Amino acid sequence: MNHDEIRLMADIRPDAPPYEQEAKAAARRALVAAARPKTVKAIWRRPYSMVLAGALAVAVGATAVTLAQAPGAGPSGKAEEVVVTMPKIVNMSASEVLDRAAKAASRTDLTPRDDQFIKVESQTMYGSFGGGAVAGETGETSEQTRYLYRTKRVIWQSADGTRDGALTIEYLKPKAYPGWPIPEQAYQDTGTAELPLPACGTKIPDYMRTDYASLKNLPSDADGMRAHLYTGDRGGSSKDGAAFTAAGDMLRETYMPPAQRAALFKAVATIPGVGVIESAEDAAGRKGIGVGRAGLDGVRQDLIFDPKSYELLGERGIVVDESVAKSPVGSLVASTAQLSVTVADEAPAFKDKDGTTSSCG
């Protein structure tokens, strides 16, 4: 994996509710994930992210089944069956769920020093999109591909954003993107990759930083945190969508102190379009309550909270508009699980394949 691949951090995450057409797609998330040339892996990362936008109507769960053919692509070359389920929306306010999540924030409090690292273990599933390019000589368009690539990740990030970190990626068996065949390249990533992470925290605007030292200096009240979420140009044409994206970026593969985390959850409850899903499941199979929004790409993104402790479990993406998402309604097209967050004194000193360490450039 080369330096450019290590630095690939931006993927799309639209943000307008299907019931509120004024919202527009925003871009997101700034950590690091492996990708191959001519393949875009849609990862919830800063600054370009998928944004959550939602519906508050009551709906009944419905289930559908689709067969995704994978001719010659997988080891067996057989069709893969994907069961998709419509999200069930209930009469429970986002404010109520997020208020309980705010109260739960005080139960964990890590206090890393500036010279330490935040270590986060997670499991992820994201869409990988390829093809569609137009050849310069012939004018022909290459065949589009989609599949769901799955990983287990361990990331070490400097508490104050000034020290180089590290990332390990264990590649899991890919799955079909519902309604699409699995391409041959889906099986090319195998084993475990060890990647250096350059210290780039000071290379981005202060309002977009997510290192611990920056997060602990954010407002600890809901009004102040809401103002922060709407600060600066965060991409996209919807301020509400960008604000929701920013909230997710401050929770994903990082650690936010309890006071700021509580303020963040209360602030998220005030963002227009946020709604509740009764039952959601993270990438590790844990059941929870989803709070989210639906985007112009036809996918609803949810933050998932434990139904008893109201601690954050992970995120997911569910198709709500087949004509836009190009996948059956109810299809699961993204999923994460935050497995552990701890403090480490050091980060592994991984090297690039050429024996050098990476830089922000």
C-alpha positions in Angstrom: 0.0 0.0 0.0 1.5 3.4 -1.0 1.4 6.7 0.8 -1.5 8.1 -1.2 -3.6 5.1 -0.3 -2.8 5.5 3.4 -3.9 9.1 3.2 -7.2 8.3 1.5 -9.7 9.7 4.0 -12.7 11.2 2.2 -15.9 9.5 1.3 -19.4 10.6 0.6 -22.2 10.8 3.1 -25.3 12.7 1.9 -27.6 14.5 4.3 -31.1 15.4 3.3 -34.3 13.7 4.6 -36.6 12.2 2.0 -39.4 14.1 3.7 -37.4 17.4 3.7 -35.9 18.0 0.2 -34.1 21.1 1.2 -31.2 19.2 2.7 -28.2 18.4 0.4 -25.3 16.0 0.4 -22.3 16.7 2.5 -18.9 15.1 2.6 -17.2 13.5 5.5 -14.8 11.8 7.9 -11.0 12.2 8.3 -9.3 9.1 9.4 -7.5 6.7 7.2 -8.7 3.6 5.3 -7.1 1.5 2.7 -8.3 1.7 -0.9 -7.1 0.7 -4.3 -6.8 3.0 -7.4 -10.1 3.5 -9.3 -12.0 2.3 -6.3 -13.8 4.6 -3.9 -14.7 3.1 -0.5 -17.4 5.1 1.2 -16.2 5.5 4.7 -17.7 7.7 7.5 -14.7 10.0 7.9 -13.9 13.6 8.3 -14.0 16.1 6.6 -16.1 14.4 3.9 -18.8 12.3 5.4 -22.2 10.7 5.1 -24.8 12.8 6.9 -27.8 11.6 8.8 -31.2 13.1 8.2 -34.4 11.6 9.4 -38.1 10.9 9.5 -40.4 11.0 12.5 -43.4 9.2 11.0 -44.6 5.8 12.4 -44.0 3.0 10.0 -44.4 -0.8 10.0 -41.4 -3.0 9.5 -41.3 -4.9 6.2 -38.9 -7.5 4.9 -37.8 -8.2 1.4 -35.2 -10.6 -0.1 -32.9 -10.0 -3.1 -30.4 -12.2 -4.8 -27.1 -10.6 -5.7 -25.3 -12.7 -8.4 -21.6 -12.9 -8.2 -20.6 -14.7 -11.4 -17.0 -15.9 -11.0 -16.3 -13.2 -8.5 -16.2 -15.0 -5.2 -14.6 -18.3 -4.3 -17.9 -20.2 -4.9 -19.2 -18.0 -7.7 -22.7 -18.5 -6.3 -25.5 -16.0 -5.8 -25.5 -14.4 -2.4 -28.9 -13.9 -0.7 -29.3 -10.6 1.1 -32.3 -10.1 3.5 -33.3 -6.5 3.8 -35.6 -5.0 6.3 -37.5 -1.7 6.4 -36.6 0.4 9.5 -39.3 0.6 12.1 -39.9 4.1 13.2 -41.6 4.7 16.6 -43.1 7.6 18.5 -40.0 8.2 20.7 -38.4 11.6 20.5 -34.7 12.0 19.5 -34.5 14.4 22.4 -35.4 11.7 24.9 -32.9 9.2 23.6 -30.1 11.7 23.3 -30.8 13.2 26.7 -30.4 9.7 28.2 -27.2 9.3 26.1 -26.0 12.6 27.6 -26.6 11.3 31.2 -24.7 8.1 30.3 -21.7 10.1 29.2 -20.6 10.6 32.8 -20.1 6.9 33.4 -16.8 6.7 31.5 -14.0 9.2 31.9 -10.6 8.7 30.3 -8.0 11.3 31.1 -5.1 10.9 28.7 -2.0 13.1 28.9 -0.9 15.0 25.9 1.9 12.6 25.2 -0.4 9.5 25.2 -2.6 8.0 22.6 -6.3 7.2 22.2 -6.6 3.5 21.1 -9.9 2.5 19.5 -10.9 -1.0 18.4 -13.8 -1.2 15.9 -15.5 -3.3 13.3 -16.7 -1.8 10.0 -18.6 -2.4 6.8 -18.7 0.2 4.1 -19.6 0.4 0.4 -16.8 0.3 -2.2 -17.6 1.9 -5.5 -15.6 1.4 -8.7 -15.8 1.8 -12.5 -17.9 4.4 -14.3 -14.7 6.1 -15.7 -14.7 7.3 -19.3 -11.7 6.1 -21.4 -10.0 9.1 -23.1 -9.3 7.3 -26.4 -12.4 5.3 -27.0 -14.9 7.3 -24.9 -16.2 4.0 -23.4 -17.4 4.0 -19.9 -16.0 1.2 -17.6 -18.5 -1.1 -15.8 -19.6 0.2 -12.5 -19.1 -2.1 -9.4 -20.2 -2.0 -5.8 -19.6 -4.3 -2.9 -19.4 -4.1 0.9 -16.0 -4.4 2.3 -15.5 -5.4 6.0 -12.7 -4.8 8.4 -11.6 -4.9 12.0 -9.6 -1.9 12.9 -7.3 -0.8 15.7 -6.2 2.8 15.6 -3.8 4.8 17.8 -4.1 8.6 17.6 -2.1 11.2 19.5 -4.1 12.8 22.3 -2.9 16.2 21.4 -2.6 15.6 17.6 1.1 16.2 17.4 2.5 12.7 17.4 2.5 10.0 14.7 -0.1 7.3 15.2 -0.8 3.9 13.8 -3.5 1.8 12.2 -4.0 -2.0 11.7 -6.7 -3.2 9.4 -7.8 -6.9 9.4 -9.7 -7.6 6.2 -12.9 -9.7 6.6 -14.8 -11.5 3.9 -16.7 -9.0 1.7 -20.4 -9.0 1.1 -22.5 -8.2 -1.9 -23.9 -4.7 -2.1 -27.6 -5.5 -2.2 -28.7 -5.7 -5.8 -25.2 -5.8 -7.2 -22.8 -8.7 -8.1 -19.6 -9.0 -6.1 -16.7 -8.0 -8.4 -13.4 -10.0 -8.5 -11.4 -7.2 -6.9 -13.5 -7.5 -3.7 -11.4 -10.5 -2.7 -8.0 -8.8 -3.3 -7.6 -7.4 0.2 -6.7 -10.2 2.6 -4.8 -10.6 5.8 -3.8 -7.6 8.0 -2.3 -4.3 7.0 -0.1 -2.2 9.3 -0.1 1.5 8.5 1.6 4.5 9.9 -0.6 7.6 10.6 1.2 10.9 10.3 0.3 13.6 12.8 -2.0 15.9 10.8 -4.1 17.3 13.6 -2.6 20.8 13.3 -2.9 20.8 9.4 -6.7 21.2 9.5 -8.9 24.1 10.8 -9.4 24.1 14.5 -13.1 23.7 14.3 -12.6 20.4 12.4 -10.1 18.8 14.8 -11.1 15.7 16.7 -8.0 15.0 18.8 -8.6 14.8 22.6 -6.8 18.0 23.4 -9.1 19.9 21.0 -12.3 18.1 22.1 -11.8 18.8 25.8 -11.7 22.6 25.0 -15.0 22.6 23.3 -18.1 24.1 25.0 -19.7 21.9 27.7 -23.2 23.4 27.3 -25.7 22.4 24.6 -26.0 25.9 23.1 -22.3 26.4 22.8 -21.8 23.0 21.3 -24.6 23.6 18.8 -22.9 26.8 17.8 -19.7 24.8 17.3 -21.4 22.3 15.1 -22.6 25.1 12.8 -19.2 26.8 12.7 -17.2 27.1 9.5 -17.5 25.5 6.1 -17.9 21.8 6.6 -19.0 20.9 3.0 -22.3 20.3 1.4 -25.1 22.8 1.0 -27.1 21.8 4.1 -25.9 23.4 7.4 -28.0 20.9 9.3 -26.5 18.0 7.5 -23.0 19.3 8.0 -23.7 19.8 11.7 -24.9 16.2 12.1 -21.8 15.0 10.3 -19.5 17.0 12.6 -21.1 15.4 15.6 -20.4 11.9 14.2 -16.8 12.9 13.5 -16.3 13.8 17.1 -17.5 10.4 18.3 -15.8 8.0 15.8 -12.4 6.5 16.4 -11.6 9.2 19.0 -12.6 10.0 22.6 -14.7 13.0 23.7 -14.6 13.9 27.4 -17.9 13.4 29.3 -18.9 17.1 29.7 -18.4 17.8 26.0 -20.0 14.4 25.0 -23.1 15.2 27.0 -23.4 18.7 25.4 -22.9 17.1 22.0 -25.8 14.7 22.4 -28.1 17.5 23.6 -27.0 19.7 20.7 -27.7 16.9 18.2 -31.2 16.7 19.4 -31.8 20.2 18.2 -30.7 19.6 14.6 -33.8 19.6 12.3 -34.8 16.2 10.8 -33.3 13.9 13.4 -35.6 11.0 14.2 -35.6 7.6 16.1 -35.6 4.0 14.9 -36.9 1.5 17.4 -34.5 -1.3 16.5 -31.0 -1.0 15.0 -28.0 -3.4 15.0 -24.3 -2.5 14.8 -21.6 -4.3 12.9 -20.9 -6.6 15.9 -24.6 -7.7 16.0 -25.5 -5.7 19.1 -29.1 -4.5 19.2 -29.8 -0.8 19.9 -31.9 2.3 19.2 -31.0 4.3 16.1 -31.0 8.1 16.0 -30.5 9.4 12.5 -31.4 11.2 9.3 -31.8 10.2 5.6 -29.8 11.6 2.8 -30.2 12.6 -0.9 -28.4 9.4 -1.8 -31.5 7.5 -0.5 -29.7 6.1 2.6 -30.7 6.8 6.2 -27.7 6.9 8.6 -28.2 6.1 12.2 -26.1 6.5 15.4 -26.9 3.4 17.5 -27.3 3.5 21.3 -27.5 0.7 23.7 -31.2 0.4 24.8 -30.3 0.0 28.5 -27.2 2.0 29.1 -27.6 4.5 26.2 -23.9 4.3 25.4 -22.9 4.7 21.8 -22.5 1.3 20.0 -21.8 2.3 16.4 -23.5 3.5 13.2 -25.3 2.0 10.2 -26.7 3.0 6.8 -30.1 1.7 5.6 -31.6 2.3 2.1 -34.9 4.3 2.2 -35.1 5.3 -1.5 -34.3 2.5 -4.1 -34.4 4.8 -7.1 -31.6 7.0 -5.7 -29.6 4.4 -3.8 -29.7 1.8 -6.6 -30.4 -0.8 -3.9 -33.6 -2.4 -2.5 -35.3 -0.4 0.3 -34.3 -1.7 3.7 -30.9 -2.8 2.5 -28.0 -2.5 5.0 -25.2 -0.7 3.1 -23.0 0.5 6.0 -22.3 -0.6 9.6 -19.8 0.0 12.3 -19.2 -1.1 15.9 -17.1 0.7 18.5 -15.7 -2.2 20.5 -13.3 -0.5 23.0 -11.7 2.9 23.7 -8.6 3.0 25.9 -5.4 5.0 26.6 -2.0 3.8 25.5 1.5 5.2 26.3 2.9 4.5 22.8 1.7 3.7 19.3 3.3 1.0 17.1 6.0 2.4 14.8 4.8 1.1 11.5 6.5 1.9 8.2 5.4 2.3 4.6 6.4 -0.4 2.2 9.3 1.6 1.1 10.6 1.7 4.6 9.7 5.4 5.3 7.1 7.0 7.5 4.2 9.0 6.1 3.8 12.7 6.2 0.8 15.0 5.8 2.2 16.6 2.6 
